Amino acid sequence: MTRMKWVGKTAMSGVLCLAVFSGSASAWEPERNVEFIVPYSAGGGSDINARMLVEVIRQNDFVDQTILVNNRPGGSGAVGNSYTFNKRGGDHTIMTFNGGQMMSMVTNDADVQLEDLTPLGTLALDTLLLGVAADSDIENVDELVEQAKQDPGSVTIGGAGRGGEDHLAFAMLNSSLGADFQYVPFGGTGEVTSALLGGHIDAAVYKLGSRMDPAQVRSLAALAEERLEAPYDDVPTFAELGHPDIKLMIFRGYAGPPDMPAEAVAYWEGVLEKASESEQWNNDYIDKNNLIGTFVGAEESAEFYSEEKARYTEKFKEVGIIE
């Protein structure tokens, strides 16, 4: 977490340098409606992130044109990634881009990789939790593990996509807890929630940014580095439960098509910076979801994503998801 904040400060100075040297680059502005791609289903963490950002931009008049959210779920983010990639050279298409999308690129050997997109910036760091429905008989992690050990393969844990952050978290749980859980992938956190509340799965892995209702879902443990704030302040971290290796933090950023013009990159970077400084964004999104707010510019985000891709690849190899 400290590192992410430090990168954010570096990014701030980087943006100032860009403004000095880019000259007329900042003169570009959208001339028509902007398409905001969300590579996951409605109701999930990325969808909430995008719609909140659009509302902040609209209420503060950061962009003169209308921004339309377009959900393109499928393939653990691959469908949305491909759609954005096919807008090569475009400047009126942006997309949510998080750690899960990049993880699925690695595990699924996707056609569209990090290098095929244009990072625009990063505004938050998210974490994950393991939970059950509020009316479940399972009260804690030990009981969930015991149930799995008594009947191997019977306990199902749902998550958004295959080969993404939820899947990696699941693999870490299986590996570190010594249990034989079964993973059930869904198109997004919204679908995971419905399955959990409907009794179709026993537990779920989900991100803070997905706004899982504490009245409906009982969080058993967090994959965070430190204890979270209310309403999750009573949820132990896995480290507190004796499993320090089970931790995972996820970035929430944005990207554009390949070959996006430099002036458009500078423009969207500036919009993201203004949004990150707004009271509405910090109160209604960052604080409400216990996220770590930051601003990381386009160039610094590209470097950060590349480093994270290498780290994710190493973790996936450690748990046996990829060779």
Secondary structure per residue as TSV (DSSP state, phi and psi in degrees):
chain	resnum	aa	ss	phi	psi
A	1	M	-	360.0	-40.4
A	2	T	H	-61.4	-40.7
A	3	R	H	-61.9	-40.4
A	4	M	H	-64.0	-40.2
A	5	K	H	-65.3	-39.3
A	6	W	H	-63.7	-42.4
A	7	V	H	-61.2	-38.9
A	8	G	H	-60.0	-41.3
A	9	K	H	-66.4	-38.7
A	10	T	H	-62.5	-39.9
A	11	A	H	-64.2	-36.3
A	12	M	H	-60.0	-45.8
A	13	S	H	-67.4	-32.7
A	14	G	H	-64.1	-37.8
A	15	V	H	-66.0	-39.2
A	16	L	H	-62.9	-41.3
A	17	C	H	-63.4	-40.2
A	18	L	H	-61.2	-41.3
A	19	A	H	-63.8	-33.7
A	20	V	H	-71.8	-43.0
A	21	F	H	-91.6	-17.5
A	22	S	H	-83.7	-15.8
A	23	G	G	59.8	-113.4
A	24	S	G	-78.5	-1.0
A	25	A	G	-56.7	-37.1
A	26	S	G	-73.0	-4.8
A	27	A	G	-74.3	-17.9
A	28	W	-	-68.7	141.4
A	29	E	-	-144.8	153.2
A	30	P	-	-60.4	143.0
A	31	E	-	-109.6	-5.0
A	32	R	S	-152.4	-175.4
A	33	N	-	-57.4	144.1
A	34	V	E	-103.9	135.2
A	35	E	E	-97.5	122.1
A	36	F	E	-109.8	103.7
A	37	I	E	-83.1	132.1
A	38	V	E	-117.6	113.5
A	39	P	S	-78.9	20.0
A	40	Y	S	-136.7	168.1
A	41	S	-	-71.5	162.7
A	42	A	T	-63.9	143.0
A	43	G	T	96.0	-12.0
A	44	G	S	-85.6	-178.9
A	45	G	H	-61.1	-43.5
A	46	S	H	-67.5	-37.2
A	47	D	H	-64.6	-44.8
A	48	I	H	-62.5	-42.3
A	49	N	H	-58.8	-48.9
A	50	A	H	-64.1	-45.6
A	51	R	H	-68.9	-33.6
A	52	M	H	-68.1	-41.9
A	53	L	H	-62.2	-43.0
A	54	V	H	-60.5	-41.3
A	55	E	H	-66.3	-41.0
A	56	V	H	-62.5	-44.4
A	57	I	H	-62.4	-42.9
A	58	R	H	-66.2	-47.6
A	59	Q	H	-67.8	-26.7
A	60	N	T	-101.0	3.3
A	61	D	T	55.4	40.6
A	62	F	S	-73.5	-25.8
A	63	V	-	-132.3	132.1
A	64	D	S	-74.9	-29.0
A	65	Q	S	-90.1	163.6
A	66	T	-	-77.2	136.6
A	67	I	E	-108.2	121.1
A	68	L	E	-107.8	121.5
A	69	V	E	-77.6	130.7
A	70	N	E	-126.4	105.5
A	71	N	E	-77.2	124.9
A	72	R	-	-128.8	68.1
A	73	P	-	-73.9	160.9
A	74	G	-	132.2	142.5
A	75	G	G	63.0	32.5
A	76	S	G	53.7	41.5
A	77	G	G	100.7	-12.1
A	78	A	H	-64.6	-36.5
A	79	V	H	-63.8	-47.7
A	80	G	H	-65.9	-39.2
A	81	N	H	-60.7	-44.6
A	82	S	H	-66.4	-40.2
A	83	Y	H	-60.0	-45.9
A	84	T	H	-66.6	-40.6
A	85	F	H	-58.2	-39.3
A	86	N	T	-71.6	-4.0
A	87	K	T	-93.9	25.2
A	88	R	T	-40.6	130.9
A	89	G	T	80.0	-2.8
A	90	G	-	-78.4	156.4
A	91	D	S	-126.3	3.8
A	92	H	S	-114.2	19.2
A	93	T	E	-128.9	126.0
A	94	I	E	-128.7	166.9
A	95	M	E	-149.1	144.1
A	96	T	E	-68.1	141.9
A	97	F	E	-140.6	114.9
A	98	N	E	-125.4	176.9
A	99	G	H	-58.0	-34.6
A	100	G	H	-63.3	-40.8
A	101	Q	H	-62.0	-42.0
A	102	M	H	-69.8	-35.8
A	103	M	H	-62.3	-42.8
A	104	S	H	-66.2	-29.4
A	105	M	H	-60.2	-40.9
A	106	V	H	-71.6	-50.5
A	107	T	H	-73.6	-30.1
A	108	N	T	-100.1	2.8
A	109	D	T	48.5	50.6
A	110	A	-	-64.3	155.0
A	111	D	S	-65.1	-37.7
A	112	V	S	-99.2	122.0
A	113	Q	-	-113.2	174.9
A	114	L	G	-51.7	-42.6
A	115	E	G	-66.6	-12.3
A	116	D	G	-93.3	1.5
A	117	L	S	-122.0	170.3
A	118	T	E	-116.0	102.3
A	119	P	E	-59.5	138.0
A	120	L	E	-113.7	-24.4
A	121	G	E	157.8	169.4
A	122	T	E	-134.6	137.0
A	123	L	E	-122.4	-9.4
A	124	A	E	-160.0	158.0
A	125	L	E	-121.1	129.5
A	126	D	E	-113.8	166.3
A	127	T	E	-137.5	177.6
A	128	L	E	-122.0	159.5
A	129	L	E	-133.3	159.7
A	130	L	E	-111.6	129.6
A	131	G	E	-148.6	170.6
A	132	V	E	-130.2	167.8
A	133	A	E	-62.7	147.4
A	134	A	T	-58.2	-29.3
A	135	D	T	-93.4	10.6
A	136	S	-	-70.1	151.0
A	137	D	S	-75.6	-16.0
A	138	I	-	-76.1	121.7
A	139	E	-	-101.4	-23.4
A	140	N	S	-155.9	176.5
A	141	V	H	-63.9	-40.4
A	142	D	H	-59.1	-40.2
A	143	E	H	-67.8	-36.7
A	144	L	H	-65.9	-42.6
A	145	V	H	-64.9	-42.2
A	146	E	H	-62.7	-40.0
A	147	Q	H	-63.4	-39.8
A	148	A	H	-68.0	-34.9
A	149	K	H	-73.4	-33.7
A	150	Q	H	-70.2	-33.3
A	151	D	S	-137.6	78.3
A	152	P	T	-51.7	132.9
A	153	G	T	84.3	-2.9
A	154	S	-	-87.7	-23.2
A	155	V	-	-89.8	121.0
A	156	T	E	-103.9	136.5
A	157	I	E	-122.8	122.0
A	158	G	E	-91.9	156.1
A	159	G	E	-159.9	164.0
A	160	A	E	-82.3	106.2
A	161	G	S	84.2	170.9
A	162	R	S	-117.0	131.6
A	163	G	S	86.5	8.2
A	164	G	S	-105.1	-163.0
A	165	E	H	-65.2	-36.9
A	166	D	H	-64.7	-40.6
A	167	H	H	-67.0	-40.4
A	168	L	H	-64.6	-42.8
A	169	A	H	-59.3	-43.7
A	170	F	H	-59.0	-45.7
A	171	A	H	-63.1	-36.7
A	172	M	H	-66.2	-38.4
A	173	L	H	-64.0	-48.2
A	174	N	H	-59.4	-42.8
A	175	S	H	-71.0	-45.7
A	176	S	H	-83.3	-30.4
A	177	L	H	-90.3	-11.2
A	178	G	T	68.4	29.0
A	179	A	-	-111.8	156.4
A	180	D	-	-104.9	74.6
A	181	F	-	-81.7	159.9
A	182	Q	E	-114.1	131.3
A	183	Y	E	-92.5	133.7
A	184	V	E	-121.2	109.3
A	185	P	E	-83.1	146.0
A	186	F	E	-130.4	170.1
A	187	G	S	-73.4	-15.8
A	188	G	S	-179.4	171.2
A	189	T	H	-63.8	-30.4
A	190	G	H	-59.4	-42.3
A	191	E	H	-70.0	-35.3
A	192	V	H	-62.2	-44.1
A	193	T	H	-60.4	-46.5
A	194	S	H	-60.7	-42.5
A	195	A	H	-66.3	-39.4
A	196	L	H	-67.3	-47.6
A	197	L	H	-70.0	-25.0
A	198	G	T	-85.1	-1.8
A	199	G	T	79.0	16.0
A	200	H	S	-85.5	-18.0
A	201	I	S	-134.0	158.8
A	202	D	S	-85.5	-33.2
A	203	A	E	-151.1	173.6
A	204	A	E	-149.4	150.7
A	205	V	E	-104.0	130.7
A	206	Y	E	-151.1	159.0
A	207	K	E	-94.2	154.6
A	208	L	G	-57.7	-41.4
A	209	G	G	-64.6	-8.4
A	210	S	G	-83.8	-6.3
A	211	R	-	57.3	47.9
A	212	M	-	-64.2	127.6
A	213	D	-	-70.7	115.8
A	214	P	T	-59.0	-22.0
A	215	A	T	-75.7	-20.2
A	216	Q	T	-106.2	-26.7
A	217	V	E	-126.4	130.7
A	218	R	E	-97.4	113.5
A	219	S	E	-78.9	127.3
A	220	L	E	-91.9	-35.6
A	221	A	E	-164.7	155.4
A	222	A	E	-113.3	144.3
A	223	L	-	-89.0	21.8
A	224	A	S	-80.2	163.0
A	225	E	S	-79.9	-26.5
A	226	E	S	-136.0	161.5
A	227	R	-	-59.6	135.1
A	228	L	-	-80.0	170.1
A	229	E	-	-91.0	172.3
A	230	A	T	-54.4	141.5
A	231	P	T	-89.7	15.8
A	232	Y	S	-107.7	15.5
A	233	D	T	-69.8	-15.1
A	234	D	T	-95.4	3.7
A	235	V	S	-93.8	120.2
A	236	P	-	-72.7	154.2
A	237	T	B	-82.5	160.8
A	238	F	T	-65.0	-29.7
A	239	A	T	-61.8	-40.4
A	240	E	T	-64.9	-27.2
A	241	L	T	-88.3	4.8
A	242	G	T	96.1	15.2
A	243	H	-	-128.6	71.0
A	244	P	T	-64.4	-18.2
A	245	D	T	-78.0	-14.6
A	246	I	-	-90.5	86.5
A	247	K	-	-150.9	143.4
A	248	L	-	-159.4	121.5
A	249	M	E	-112.3	139.9
A	250	I	E	-122.5	132.4
A	251	F	E	-82.1	151.6
A	252	R	E	-122.4	108.8
A	253	G	E	-131.6	-162.0
A	254	Y	E	-145.6	150.1
A	255	A	E	-144.2	162.7
A	256	G	E	-123.9	-177.3
A	257	P	-	-67.9	165.3
A	258	P	T	-65.0	150.9
A	259	D	T	61.0	27.9
A	260	M	-	-62.1	133.0
A	261	P	-	-56.2	142.7
A	262	A	H	-57.3	-37.1
A	263	E	H	-67.4	-31.8
A	264	A	H	-72.6	-38.6
A	265	V	H	-60.2	-45.5
A	266	A	H	-62.2	-38.9
A	267	Y	H	-63.8	-52.1
A	268	W	H	-66.4	-33.3
A	269	E	H	-61.1	-42.1
A	270	G	H	-65.8	-39.4
A	271	V	H	-62.4	-43.7
A	272	L	H	-64.1	-39.3
A	273	E	H	-63.0	-44.4
A	274	K	H	-63.5	-39.5
A	275	A	H	-63.7	-40.1
A	276	S	H	-64.8	-24.0
A	277	E	H	-92.2	-8.1
A	278	S	-	-76.1	145.4
A	279	E	H	-64.5	-38.3
A	280	Q	H	-62.8	-44.9
A	281	W	H	-62.0	-45.7
A	282	N	I	-71.6	-37.3
A	283	N	I	-79.1	-47.1
A	284	D	I	-88.3	-16.3
A	285	Y	I	-119.5	-60.4
A	286	I	I	-62.4	-56.9
A	287	D	I	-67.0	-40.7
A	288	K	T	-63.6	-28.1
A	289	N	T	-108.7	12.0
A	290	N	T	56.5	33.4
A	291	L	-	-88.3	164.8
A	292	I	E	-97.0	110.3
A	293	G	E	-81.0	142.2
A	294	T	E	-161.1	168.7
A	295	F	E	-129.4	121.3
A	296	V	E	-123.0	123.0
A	297	G	-	-69.8	179.0
A	298	A	H	-62.0	-52.1
A	299	E	H	-64.8	-44.0
A	300	E	H	-68.1	-33.6
A	301	S	H	-65.2	-40.0
A	302	A	H	-59.4	-42.8
A	303	E	H	-67.2	-43.0
A	304	F	H	-63.6	-44.2
A	305	Y	H	-62.2	-39.6
A	306	S	H	-63.0	-41.1
A	307	E	H	-66.2	-41.2
A	308	E	H	-66.3	-36.3
A	309	K	H	-60.4	-42.0
A	310	A	H	-65.3	-39.2
A	311	R	H	-68.0	-43.6
A	312	Y	H	-61.3	-42.5
A	313	T	H	-58.6	-42.6
A	314	E	H	-63.5	-42.0
A	315	K	H	-66.7	-40.9
A	316	F	H	-63.6	-34.2
A	317	K	H	-69.5	-37.5
A	318	E	H	-62.3	-38.2
A	319	V	T	-94.6	2.4
A	320	G	T	83.9	13.4
A	321	I	S	-75.7	-34.1
A	322	I	-	-129.3	161.0
A	323	E	-	-93.8	360.0
